[in-house]
C-alpha cells in the first residue's frame, strides 16, 4: 500500500505508467526518462504544447512562403511583360532592375543593364537635369518623378517618365 505522503512522488514514465520496468537504472538515468513530480509532469506537458504551437507556426510560415512566391511570380510576369519599358534606379542613377521591354528598347540584354548608369541612355542636354533630379531625391528622401529624353538603338529619342523610390 502506498503511503499518502509519497503518492505524488511515485516515479512515472512518460506514458504515465508507475515505476520503471528496469529498476537497474541509476538515479541519473532514471531522471532522464521518468517524471518524479507533478511539477515535472506539468513542465513536460507545457513542452508538448509549445511543440504543437511551433508545428502550427511552421505550417503557417510555409503557407505564407507559398503565397509570397506566387505573388512574386505574378508581379514578375506583369513587370517583365508590360508593353512599357521599366527601369528601377538606385539613388545614384544606376539601374537595379529592368523589364524585358526596356531591354528591347535599349537593345541590351536585361542582365547587362543591371548596374549600368542611366546617364548612358540620356541625351546630352538631359544629364544636368537628371543630376539635379537625383540630388533632389537624396535631399528629400522620398518618391520623385521626372520626365527625361533617352536614346536607344537604333538611335531614336524616346521621351520617358521617371519615378525614383528608395530601394527596398
C-alpha positions as a printed NumPy array, in Angstrom:
array([[  0.   ,   0.   ,   0.   ],
       [  1.302,   3.443,  -0.917],
       [  1.81 ,   5.974,   1.835],
       [ -0.305,   9.105,   1.111],
       [  2.759,  11.377,   1.621],
       [  4.706,   9.682,  -1.176],
       [  1.778,   9.209,  -3.554],
       [  2.652,  12.286,  -5.711],
       [  6.344,  11.361,  -5.837],
       [  5.933,   7.885,  -7.321],
       [  8.108,   7.813, -10.467],
       [  6.155,   7.594, -13.706],
       [  7.448,   7.066, -17.193],
       [  6.404,   9.473, -19.913],
       [  3.4  ,   7.368, -20.778],
       [  2.086,   7.758, -17.216],
       [  2.852,   4.188, -16.061],
       [  4.022,   3.748, -12.468],
       [  7.615,   2.62 , -11.764],
       [ 10.097,   1.734, -14.407],
       [ 10.251,  -1.848, -15.63 ],
       [ 14.041,  -1.79 , -15.44 ],
       [ 14.893,  -0.963, -11.835],
       [ 18.618,  -1.351, -12.546],
       [ 18.779,   2.241, -13.878],
       [ 20.866,   4.636, -11.813],
       [ 19.171,   7.708, -10.338],
       [ 20.723,   9.89 , -13.07 ],
       [ 19.454,   7.608, -15.865],
       [ 16.06 ,   7.318, -14.21 ],
       [ 15.802,  11.136, -14.072],
       [ 16.242,  11.278, -17.833],
       [ 13.327,   9.009, -18.612],
       [ 10.92 ,   9.302, -15.699],
       [  8.939,  12.113, -14.169],
       [  9.128,  12.195, -10.393],
       [  6.818,  15.055,  -9.517],
       [  3.677,  16.755, -10.681],
       [  5.737,  19.911, -11.439],
       [  7.941,  17.957, -13.865],
       [  4.844,  16.447, -15.447],
       [  3.374,  19.919, -15.837],
       [  6.612,  21.153, -17.451],
       [  6.6  ,  18.162, -19.793],
       [  3.009,  18.914, -20.831],
       [  3.916,  22.58 , -21.366],
       [  6.78 ,  21.461, -23.574],
       [  4.466,  19.253, -25.631],
       [  2.042,  22.187, -26.01 ],
       [  4.869,  24.502, -27.133],
       [  5.947,  21.898, -29.696],
       [  2.402,  21.761, -31.096],
       [  2.33 ,  25.575, -31.29 ],
       [  5.668,  25.587, -33.11 ],
       [  4.368,  23.   , -35.586],
       [  1.295,  25.165, -36.269],
       [  3.525,  28.224, -36.762],
       [  5.771,  26.285, -39.156],
       [  2.704,  25.349, -41.209],
       [  1.554,  28.989, -41.277],
       [  5.038,  30.087, -42.388],
       [  5.015,  27.512, -45.209],
       [  1.625,  28.827, -46.373],
       [  2.876,  32.431, -46.262],
       [  6.034,  31.454, -48.17 ],
       [  3.906,  29.844, -50.893],
       [  1.679,  32.929, -51.082],
       [  4.728,  35.195, -51.282],
       [  6.277,  33.022, -54.01 ],
       [  3.047,  33.142, -56.051],
       [  2.759,  36.917, -55.597],
       [  6.358,  37.419, -56.677],
       [  5.84 ,  35.274, -59.785],
       [  2.71 ,  37.271, -60.666],
       [  4.486,  40.609, -60.147],
       [  7.444,  39.406, -62.254],
       [  5.141,  38.412, -65.119],
       [  3.327,  41.752, -65.008],
       [  6.592,  43.742, -64.74 ],
       [  8.575,  41.798, -67.337],
       [  5.869,  41.508, -69.981],
       [  4.475,  45.01 , -69.721],
       [  4.324,  46.836, -73.066],
       [  6.094,  49.773, -71.37 ],
       [  9.772,  49.713, -70.561],
       [ 10.508,  49.842, -66.839],
       [ 13.77 ,  50.559, -65.064],
       [ 14.29 ,  50.75 , -61.333],
       [ 17.147,  53.043, -60.352],
       [ 19.062,  53.444, -57.129],
       [ 19.721,  56.905, -55.686],
       [ 22.943,  57.175, -57.734],
       [ 21.13 ,  56.606, -61.016],
       [ 22.327,  53.02 , -61.504],
       [ 19.856,  50.545, -62.969],
       [ 18.991,  47.895, -60.376],
       [ 16.078,  46.305, -62.204],
       [ 14.829,  46.288, -65.798],
       [ 11.982,  44.623, -67.624],
       [ 12.124,  42.838, -70.978],
       [ 10.592,  45.771, -72.871],
       [ 13.323,  48.134, -71.596],
       [ 15.874,  45.553, -72.676],
       [ 14.39 ,  45.506, -76.198],
       [ 14.244,  49.325, -76.358],
       [ 17.93 ,  49.633, -75.446],
       [ 18.973,  46.613, -77.486],
       [ 20.854,  45.257, -74.454],
       [ 20.34 ,  42.016, -72.54 ],
       [ 18.284,  42.573, -69.391],
       [ 21.042,  41.21 , -67.134],
       [ 23.605,  43.516, -68.792],
       [ 21.502,  46.584, -67.974],
       [ 21.873,  45.928, -64.235],
       [ 24.402,  48.289, -62.583],
       [ 24.644,  50.417, -65.739],
       [ 24.293,  54.167, -65.181],
       [ 21.042,  55.577, -66.545],
       [ 23.181,  58.51 , -67.699],
       [ 24.409,  56.273, -70.55 ],
       [ 20.974,  56.491, -72.149],
       [ 20.166,  60.162, -71.633],
       [ 20.528,  62.637, -74.461],
       [ 23.309,  65.087, -73.61 ],
       [ 21.085,  68.064, -72.752],
       [ 19.25 ,  65.965, -70.097],
       [ 22.291,  64.994, -67.961],
       [ 22.336,  68.117, -65.775],
       [ 18.592,  67.954, -65.21 ],
       [ 18.885,  64.257, -64.285],
       [ 21.762,  65.05 , -61.887],
       [ 19.551,  67.674, -60.217],
       [ 16.711,  65.146, -60.117],
       [ 18.908,  62.612, -58.262],
       [ 20.222,  65.279, -55.869],
       [ 16.63 ,  66.283, -55.075],
       [ 15.727,  62.63 , -54.467],
       [ 18.568,  62.192, -51.99 ],
       [ 17.83 ,  65.531, -50.307],
       [ 14.135,  64.809, -49.722],
       [ 14.499,  61.041, -49.261],
       [ 11.17 ,  60.379, -50.928],
       [  9.472,  59.309, -54.137],
       [ 10.366,  61.621, -57.007],
       [  9.029,  61.765, -60.566],
       [ 10.666,  63.294, -63.642],
       [ 10.46 ,  63.188, -67.434],
       [ 13.629,  62.747, -69.498],
       [ 14.543,  62.015, -73.099],
       [ 16.721,  58.993, -73.779],
       [ 18.427,  57.48 , -76.794],
       [ 18.129,  53.839, -77.743],
       [ 19.108,  51.551, -80.599],
       [ 18.587,  52.31 , -83.385],
       [ 19.39 ,  55.881, -82.411],
       [ 15.952,  57.245, -81.642],
       [ 14.993,  59.755, -78.984],
       [ 12.308,  58.44 , -76.63 ],
       [ 10.577,  60.57 , -74.012],
       [ 10.398,  58.687, -70.711],
       [  8.591,  59.233, -67.464],
       [ 10.857,  58.508, -64.497],
       [  9.928,  57.72 , -60.92 ],
       [ 12.516,  57.042, -58.249],
       [ 11.826,  55.421, -54.924],
       [ 14.291,  54.42 , -52.279],
       [ 15.458,  50.831, -52.971],
       [ 13.704,  48.149, -50.958]])
